[in-house]
Amino acid sequence: MTSSSSSSQSFEASQDSKRLAHSYPEGLRADALMEEDVTWSHEFDGDRDGDQFDRSERAALRRVAGLSTELEDVTEVEYRQLRLERVVLVGVWTSGTARDAENSLAELAALAETAGAVVLDGVIQRRDKPDAATYIGSGKANELRDIVLETGADTVICDGELSPGQLIHLEDVVKVKVIDRTALILDIFAQHAKSREGKAQVALAQMQYMLPRLRGWGQSLSRQMGGGSGGGLATRGPGETKIETDRRRIREKMAKMRREIAEMKTGREIKRQERRRNKVPSVAIAGYTNAGKSSLLNRLTGAGVLVENALFATLDPTVRRAETPSGRLYTLADTVGFVRHLPHHLVEAFRSTMEEVGDSDLILHVVDGSHPDPEEQLAAVREVIRDVGATDVPEIVVVNKADAADPLVLQRLLRIEKRSIVVSARSGQGITELLALIDSELPRPSVEIEALVPYTRGKLIARAHTEGEVISEEHTAEGTLLKARVHEELAAELAPFVPAPAL
């Protein structure tokens, strides 16, 4: 009975396949076999248990609800890629007034935003000195952890330079990443450095900062095999740990980076010597970050340097040729901006760049007149100028952003700073007066001479215009009667053409 029923079923199945072969052409036969109305029949499929999915449904990917941990929408994928760090700021107020502490934290917030973070909250604690373990003390660290949980922050930024121990202990309490002011500034410098030298200087400063802060655990503290050529029992010492190997490699990279920076410094020094040889005076623009130094350079020379309302927008020094109203040539150099508590790693790494300030004949000290505390900006910049040994260079305080500043603040600065001038690099206010002041303050040639220069020696006349200060010039039949103030070298070359005194 069983064998007869199975044979009859196989016979019917073969008949069905024959009907399919006759009713569909060769190319469509496989497609027809995949269609539901052809492949399904009540006789063979009616006894299957449960509801059957369509073939397209069974082949498709199905999303299982409730397993997503974060994303619910395609737009959130795009947002996730661009999401910035969410930070909470914390400062320790050890001296000065509450306004000073708030201004310092406001500057830290501006630095964080420049680095690309979103500031959620900021707190200040009054202490005689920072806590040696957690910077703000164990109780305040627990309160900070509650603020981090409440705001959903993923980073804490401290307004000061933390020791490696303070970083570790504070992270253990707040359970999120902790960085200090120095690391934040280094991050901004790394984003904005464009030239080869700027990148090398930032890399050197980062390695100097990172070296004492390397952490090791687990395999990082395991030791390599000690001395001996064959290994095995030939171990004469404990060997280096992994973290010691990392430190050694960082020191080797730092040494290599210093050599590269020294080579790049040589190229700049050659250009500087060439300017000295040609007796071209140099003016350096120094000042607090975002005070408008690049804007002033563009206004004075049309340099086309990047201008942006951000801290440390330009790092690489720019030197441009300029001319005084009287026709004297000089160079104008835009230097890296300074900031309160500038990390000493950066001062050392950028020392070769900051030497432009020390070797200049005049410093234009730009200060933001619209800042809440411009006097503190002046003090912070002068501290760095003192570090690079440029205290003997004459200084003109240029109070910028006059169009946005309080007139009372401008009057106060002009009263405090005797050699100062108010300008606006945006509107051009005071620029003409500034150029006249630069002309009067630049060092003048020491020798005044009157000479009748033959027309065959026109090169001396050109040098008098570029290197000296021409008082008068008259063309005669014998040559050019020149009266000018020049340097001693040019005066010696002009001496043979000085007319003899009349008897």
C-alpha positions as CSV (number, residue, x, y, z in Angstrom):
1,M,0.0,0.0,0.0
2,T,2.8,2.4,0.9
3,S,4.8,1.6,-2.2
4,S,1.8,2.0,-4.5
5,S,0.9,5.5,-3.0
6,S,4.5,6.7,-3.2
7,S,4.8,5.5,-6.9
8,S,1.5,7.3,-7.8
9,Q,2.8,10.6,-6.1
10,S,6.1,10.4,-8.0
11,F,4.2,9.8,-11.3
12,E,2.0,12.9,-10.6
13,A,5.0,15.0,-9.8
14,S,6.7,14.0,-13.1
15,Q,3.5,14.9,-15.0
16,D,3.5,18.4,-13.3
17,S,7.1,19.0,-14.4
18,K,6.3,17.9,-17.9
19,R,3.4,20.4,-18.0
20,L,5.7,23.2,-16.8
21,A,8.2,22.3,-19.5
22,H,5.6,22.6,-22.2
23,S,3.9,25.8,-20.9
24,Y,7.1,27.9,-20.3
25,P,10.0,28.6,-22.7
26,E,13.5,27.5,-21.8
27,G,14.6,30.9,-20.5
28,L,11.6,31.4,-18.2
29,R,11.4,27.9,-16.8
30,A,13.6,28.6,-13.7
31,D,11.7,31.9,-13.0
32,A,8.4,30.1,-13.2
33,L,9.5,27.5,-10.7
34,M,10.2,30.4,-8.3
35,E,6.7,31.9,-8.5
36,E,4.5,31.2,-5.6
37,D,1.3,30.3,-7.6
38,V,3.3,27.7,-9.5
39,T,5.3,26.1,-6.8
40,W,2.6,26.0,-4.1
41,S,-0.2,23.4,-4.3
42,H,-2.7,22.4,-1.8
43,E,-1.9,18.7,-2.3
44,F,1.8,19.0,-1.3
45,D,1.9,22.3,0.8
46,G,-1.5,22.3,2.5
47,D,-0.3,20.1,5.3
48,R,2.6,22.4,6.3
49,D,2.2,23.8,9.8
50,G,1.8,27.5,10.5
51,D,1.8,30.5,8.3
52,Q,4.3,30.5,5.5
53,F,6.4,33.7,4.6
54,D,6.5,34.8,1.0
55,R,9.8,34.0,-0.6
56,S,10.7,37.6,-0.8
57,E,10.0,38.0,2.9
58,R,12.1,35.1,3.8
59,A,15.1,36.3,1.7
60,A,14.9,39.9,3.0
61,L,16.8,41.3,6.1
62,R,14.5,41.9,9.0
63,R,15.2,44.4,11.7
64,V,14.7,43.1,15.2
65,A,13.1,45.7,17.4
66,G,14.6,46.6,20.8
67,L,18.2,45.8,20.0
68,S,19.4,49.2,18.9
69,T,21.6,50.9,21.5
70,E,21.8,54.4,20.1
71,L,20.6,55.0,16.6
72,E,16.9,55.1,15.6
73,D,17.1,57.1,12.5
74,V,19.4,57.5,9.5
75,T,19.8,61.2,10.3
76,E,21.3,60.2,13.6
77,V,24.1,58.3,11.8
78,E,25.2,61.6,10.2
79,Y,24.9,63.4,13.5
80,R,27.0,60.7,15.2
81,Q,29.8,61.3,12.7
82,L,29.9,65.0,13.4
83,R,29.1,65.0,17.1
84,L,31.5,67.1,19.2
85,E,32.9,66.4,22.6
86,R,30.6,67.6,25.4
87,V,32.7,69.1,28.2
88,V,32.4,70.5,31.7
89,L,34.9,73.1,32.8
90,V,36.4,73.3,36.3
91,G,38.7,75.9,37.7
92,V,40.5,76.5,41.0
93,W,40.4,80.1,42.2
94,T,43.6,80.7,44.3
95,S,44.2,84.4,44.0
96,G,42.7,87.6,42.6
97,T,39.0,88.5,42.5
98,A,36.0,86.4,41.5
99,R,35.8,88.4,38.2
100,D,39.4,87.3,37.4
101,A,38.5,83.7,38.0
102,E,35.3,84.0,35.8
103,N,37.3,85.6,33.0
104,S,39.8,82.8,33.1
105,L,37.1,80.2,32.9
106,A,35.4,82.2,30.1
107,E,38.7,82.1,28.2
108,L,38.9,78.3,28.8
109,A,35.4,78.0,27.3
110,A,36.6,79.9,24.2
111,L,39.6,77.6,23.9
112,A,37.3,74.5,24.2
113,E,35.0,75.9,21.5
114,T,37.9,76.6,19.2
115,A,39.0,73.0,19.7
116,G,35.6,71.8,18.6
117,A,33.9,71.0,21.9
118,V,30.5,71.9,23.3
119,V,30.6,73.5,26.7
120,L,27.8,72.3,28.9
121,D,28.7,73.7,32.3
122,G,31.5,75.4,34.3
123,V,32.4,75.5,38.0
124,I,34.9,77.3,40.1
125,Q,36.2,76.3,43.5
126,R,37.9,78.7,46.0
127,R,41.0,77.1,47.5
128,D,44.4,78.3,48.8
129,K,46.1,75.9,46.4
130,P,45.0,73.0,44.1
131,D,44.6,69.7,45.8
132,A,47.6,67.4,45.3
133,A,45.5,64.4,44.6
134,T,42.4,65.4,42.6
135,Y,43.0,69.1,41.9
136,I,39.7,70.1,43.5
137,G,39.5,67.8,46.5
138,S,37.7,64.5,47.0
139,G,34.4,66.1,48.0
140,K,34.2,68.5,45.1
141,A,35.3,65.7,42.8
142,N,32.2,63.7,43.8
143,E,30.1,66.8,43.2
144,L,31.8,67.2,39.8
145,R,30.9,63.5,39.0
146,D,27.2,64.3,39.7
147,I,27.4,67.3,37.3
148,V,28.9,65.1,34.6
149,L,26.2,62.5,35.0
150,E,23.5,65.2,35.0
151,T,24.7,66.9,31.9
152,G,25.8,63.8,30.0
153,A,29.3,65.2,29.5
154,D,32.1,62.9,28.2
155,T,35.1,65.2,29.1
156,V,36.2,67.4,32.0
157,I,38.7,70.2,31.2
158,C,40.6,71.7,34.1
159,D,41.8,75.4,34.0
160,G,45.4,74.6,34.9
161,E,48.2,72.2,34.3
162,L,47.6,68.9,36.1
163,S,50.2,66.5,37.3
164,P,50.0,62.9,36.0
165,G,48.7,61.8,39.4
166,Q,46.0,64.4,39.5
167,L,44.8,63.3,36.1
168,I,44.6,59.7,37.1
169,H,42.9,60.3,40.4
170,L,40.3,62.7,39.0
171,E,39.5,60.4,36.2
172,D,38.9,57.6,38.7
173,V,36.3,59.7,40.5
174,V,34.4,61.3,37.6
175,K,34.6,58.2,35.3
176,V,35.2,60.3,32.1
177,K,38.2,61.6,30.3
178,V,40.0,64.5,32.0
179,I,42.4,66.9,30.3
180,D,44.0,70.1,31.4
181,R,44.5,73.6,29.9
182,T,47.9,72.6,28.4
183,A,46.6,69.6,26.6
184,L,43.7,71.7,25.2
185,I,46.0,74.4,23.8
186,L,48.3,71.7,22.3
187,D,45.3,70.2,20.6
188,I,44.3,73.6,19.1
189,F,47.9,74.1,17.9
190,A,47.9,70.7,16.3
191,Q,44.7,71.5,14.4
192,H,45.9,74.9,13.1
193,A,49.6,74.3,12.3
194,K,50.0,74.3,8.5
195,S,53.7,74.7,7.7
196,R,56.3,72.0,8.1
197,E,58.0,73.9,10.9
198,G,54.8,74.7,12.7
199,K,53.8,71.0,12.6
200,A,57.3,70.0,13.9
201,Q,57.1,72.5,16.7
202,V,53.7,71.3,17.8
203,A,54.7,67.7,17.6
204,L,57.8,68.4,19.8
205,A,55.6,70.2,22.4
206,Q,53.1,67.3,22.4
207,M,55.8,64.7,23.0
208,Q,57.3,66.9,25.8
209,Y,53.9,67.0,27.5
210,M,53.1,63.3,26.9
211,L,56.4,61.9,28.1
212,P,55.8,62.1,31.9
213,R,52.1,61.2,31.4
214,L,52.4,57.8,29.8
215,R,50.5,55.1,31.6
216,G,51.1,51.4,31.7
217,W,49.2,48.4,32.9
218,G,49.0,44.7,32.1
219,Q,51.2,43.9,29.2
220,S,52.6,47.4,29.2
221,L,54.5,46.6,32.4
222,S,55.8,43.2,31.3
223,R,59.5,43.1,30.8
224,Q,61.5,42.2,27.8
225,M,64.2,39.5,28.0
226,G,67.4,40.8,29.4
227,G,70.9,40.6,28.0
228,G,72.6,37.7,26.4
229,S,72.8,36.6,22.8
230,G,71.0,33.3,22.9
231,G,68.0,34.1,25.1
232,G,66.7,31.4,27.5
233,L,68.8,31.3,30.6
234,A,71.2,34.0,29.4
235,T,69.3,36.8,31.1
236,R,71.6,39.1,33.0
237,G,69.0,41.8,33.9
238,P,65.3,42.4,34.2
239,G,65.1,44.2,30.8
240,E,62.9,47.1,29.8
241,T,59.2,47.2,30.4
242,K,57.0,48.1,27.5
243,I,56.3,51.6,28.9
244,E,60.1,52.2,29.3
245,T,60.5,51.2,25.7
246,D,57.8,53.7,24.7
247,R,59.5,56.5,26.7
248,R,62.9,55.7,25.0
249,R,61.3,55.9,21.6
250,I,59.6,59.2,22.4
251,R,63.0,60.6,23.5
252,E,64.6,59.5,20.3
253,K,61.8,61.1,18.3
254,M,62.1,64.3,20.3
255,A,65.9,64.5,19.6
256,K,65.2,64.0,15.9
257,M,62.5,66.7,15.9
258,R,64.9,69.2,17.6
259,R,67.5,68.5,14.9
260,E,64.9,69.2,12.2
261,I,63.7,72.4,13.8
262,A,67.3,73.5,14.2
263,E,67.8,73.0,10.5
264,M,64.7,75.0,9.7
265,K,65.8,77.7,12.0
266,T,69.1,78.0,10.0
267,G,67.1,78.9,6.9
268,R,65.2,81.6,8.7
269,E,68.4,82.9,10.2
270,I,69.9,83.3,6.7
271,K,67.0,85.4,5.6
272,R,67.3,87.5,8.8
273,Q,71.0,88.1,8.1
274,E,70.2,89.1,4.6
275,R,67.8,91.7,5.9
276,R,70.4,92.9,8.4
277,R,73.0,93.1,5.6
278,N,70.7,95.3,3.6
279,K,69.9,97.4,6.6
280,V,66.2,96.7,6.4
281,P,64.5,97.5,9.7
282,S,62.1,94.9,11.1
283,V,58.8,95.3,13.0
284,A,57.2,92.4,14.8
285,I,53.5,92.2,15.6
286,A,53.0,90.5,19.0
287,G,50.0,90.2,21.2
288,Y,47.3,88.1,22.8
289,T,45.5,85.6,20.7
290,N,42.5,86.9,18.8
291,A,43.5,90.5,19.4
292,G,43.6,91.2,15.7
293,K,47.3,90.8,14.7
294,S,46.6,89.2,11.4
295,S,43.9,91.7,10.6
296,L,46.4,94.5,11.3
297,L,49.0,92.9,9.1
298,N,46.5,92.6,6.3
299,R,45.5,96.3,6.8
300,L,49.1,97.5,6.7
301,T,50.5,95.3,3.9
302,G,47.6,93.6,2.2
303,A,49.2,90.2,3.1
304,G,46.0,88.2,2.8
305,V,46.6,86.2,5.9
306,L,43.7,84.1,7.3
307,V,41.5,86.1,9.7
308,E,39.0,84.3,11.9
309,N,37.3,85.1,15.1
310,A,39.0,82.2,16.9
311,L,41.9,81.6,19.2
312,F,45.2,80.7,17.6
313,A,43.7,80.9,14.1
314,T,47.1,81.5,12.6
315,L,50.3,79.9,14.0
316,D,52.9,80.1,11.3
317,P,54.8,83.4,11.2
318,T,54.3,85.6,8.2
319,V,56.9,88.3,7.1
320,R,55.8,90.9,4.6
321,R,57.5,94.0,3.1
322,A,56.1,97.4,3.9
323,E,56.9,101.0,3.4
324,T,56.7,104.0,5.6
325,P,55.0,107.3,4.5
326,S,58.5,108.8,4.0
327,G,59.4,105.9,1.6
328,R,61.6,103.8,4.0
329,L,61.3,100.0,3.6
330,Y,60.9,97.7,6.5
331,T,59.6,94.2,7.2
332,L,56.5,93.4,9.2
333,A,56.3,90.0,10.9
334,D,53.1,88.4,12.3
335,T,54.0,86.1,15.2
336,V,52.1,83.4,17.1
337,G,49.5,84.6,19.5
338,F,50.1,84.4,23.3
339,V,47.6,83.4,26.0
340,R,47.4,83.5,29.8
341,H,49.6,80.7,31.3
342,L,51.0,79.7,27.9
343,P,52.4,76.2,28.4
344,H,56.2,76.2,28.7
345,H,56.4,73.3,26.3
346,L,55.1,75.6,23.6
347,V,57.4,78.5,24.6
348,E,60.3,76.1,24.2
349,A,59.1,74.5,21.0
350,F,58.2,77.8,19.4
351,R,61.3,79.7,20.6
352,S,62.8,79.8,17.2
353,T,59.6,81.4,15.8
354,M,59.4,83.8,18.7
355,E,62.9,85.0,18.1
356,E,61.4,87.2,15.4
357,V,60.2,89.3,18.2
358,G,63.6,89.4,19.9
359,D,65.5,90.3,16.7
360,S,63.1,93.1,15.6
361,D,63.8,96.8,15.8
362,L,60.2,97.6,17.0
363,I,57.3,95.6,18.5
364,L,53.7,96.4,17.8
365,H,52.0,95.1,20.9
366,V,48.4,94.5,19.8
367,V,45.8,94.4,22.6
368,D,42.0,93.8,22.2
369,G,40.3,97.0,23.4
370,S,36.9,95.2,23.7
371,H,38.2,92.5,26.0
372,P,36.9,92.6,29.6
373,D,40.4,92.8,31.0
374,P,42.9,94.2,28.5
375,E,45.5,95.0,31.2
376,E,45.8,91.3,32.0
377,Q,46.3,90.6,28.3
378,L,49.2,93.1,28.3
379,A,50.8,91.5,31.3
380,A,50.5,87.9,29.9
381,V,52.2,88.9,26.6
382,R,54.9,90.9,28.3
383,E,55.7,87.8,30.4
384,V,56.3,85.8,27.2
385,I,58.3,88.6,25.6
386,R,60.5,88.6,28.7
387,D,61.0,84.8,28.4
388,V,62.3,85.1,24.8
389,G,64.7,88.0,25.8
390,A,63.1,90.9,23.9
391,T,62.7,93.4,26.8
392,D,65.1,95.9,25.3
393,V,63.2,96.2,22.0
394,P,61.1,99.4,21.8
395,E,57.3,98.8,22.0
396,I,54.2,100.5,20.7
397,V,50.9,99.4,22.3
398,V,48.3,99.2,19.6
399,V,44.8,99.1,21.1
400,N,42.7,97.4,18.4
401,K,39.0,96.9,17.9
402,A,38.3,100.6,18.7
403,D,34.9,100.3,16.9
404,A,33.7,97.7,19.4
405,A,35.4,98.9,22.6
406,D,34.1,101.0,25.4
407,P,35.5,104.6,25.1
408,L,36.2,104.7,28.8
409,V,38.4,101.6,28.5
410,L,40.3,103.2,25.6
411,Q,40.9,106.3,27.6
412,R,42.1,104.3,30.5
413,L,44.6,102.3,28.3
414,L,45.9,105.5,26.6
415,R,46.5,107.0,30.1
416,I,48.3,103.9,31.4
417,E,50.4,103.2,28.3
418,K,52.4,106.2,27.3
419,R,53.5,104.9,23.9
420,S,50.1,103.7,22.7
421,I,47.6,104.4,19.9
422,V,44.0,103.4,19.2
423,V,43.1,101.8,15.9
424,S,40.5,99.6,14.2
425,A,41.9,97.1,11.7
426,R,38.4,96.4,10.5
427,S,37.3,100.0,9.7
428,G,40.8,101.5,9.2
429,Q,40.5,104.0,12.0
430,G,43.9,105.2,13.2
431,I,45.9,103.3,10.6
432,T,47.4,106.5,9.1
433,E,48.5,107.7,12.5
434,L,50.0,104.3,13.2
435,L,52.1,104.3,10.0
436,A,53.4,107.8,10.9
437,L,54.3,106.6,14.4
438,I,56.1,103.5,13.0
439,D,58.1,105.9,10.7
440,S,59.1,108.0,13.6
441,E,60.0,105.1,16.0
442,L,62.1,103.0,13.5
443,P,65.8,103.4,14.1
444,R,67.3,106.1,11.9
445,P,70.6,106.0,10.1
446,S,73.4,107.5,12.2
447,V,75.3,109.5,9.6
448,E,74.0,112.6,7.8
449,I,75.9,113.2,4.5
450,E,75.7,115.5,1.4
451,A,77.3,114.2,-1.7
452,L,77.4,114.9,-5.5
453,V,77.0,111.4,-6.9
454,P,77.9,110.9,-10.6
455,Y,75.1,109.5,-12.8
456,T,77.3,106.4,-13.4
457,R,76.9,105.5,-9.7
458,G,73.2,105.5,-9.6
459,K,73.2,102.3,-7.5
460,L,74.4,104.4,-4.5
461,I,71.4,106.7,-4.9
462,A,69.1,103.6,-5.0
463,R,70.7,102.3,-1.8
464,A,70.3,105.6,-0.1
465,H,66.5,105.4,-0.8
466,T,66.2,101.8,0.4
467,E,68.6,101.7,3.3
468,G,68.6,105.3,4.5
469,E,66.5,108.4,4.7
470,V,66.7,110.8,1.8
471,I,66.4,114.4,3.0
472,S,66.7,116.1,-0.4
473,E,67.7,115.2,-4.0
474,E,68.7,117.5,-6.8
475,H,69.8,116.7,-10.3
476,T,72.7,118.8,-11.7
477,A,74.9,118.8,-14.7
478,E,77.7,117.0,-12.8
479,G,75.4,114.4,-11.1
480,T,72.9,114.0,-8.3
481,L,73.3,116.2,-5.3
482,L,72.1,114.0,-2.5
483,K,71.5,114.9,1.1
484,A,70.5,111.9,3.3
485,R,70.9,110.1,6.5
486,V,72.6,106.7,5.9
487,H,74.5,104.0,7.8
488,E,78.2,104.1,8.3
489,E,78.9,101.5,5.5
490,L,77.1,103.5,2.8
491,A,78.5,106.8,4.2
492,A,82.0,105.4,3.6
493,E,81.1,104.6,0.0
494,L,79.6,108.0,-0.6
495,A,82.6,109.9,1.1
496,P,84.7,110.3,-2.2
497,F,81.8,112.3,-3.7
498,V,81.4,114.8,-0.8
499,P,82.2,118.3,-2.2
500,A,85.2,120.0,-0.8
501,P,84.3,122.9,1.6
502,A,84.4,126.3,0.0
503,L,87.4,128.6,1.1
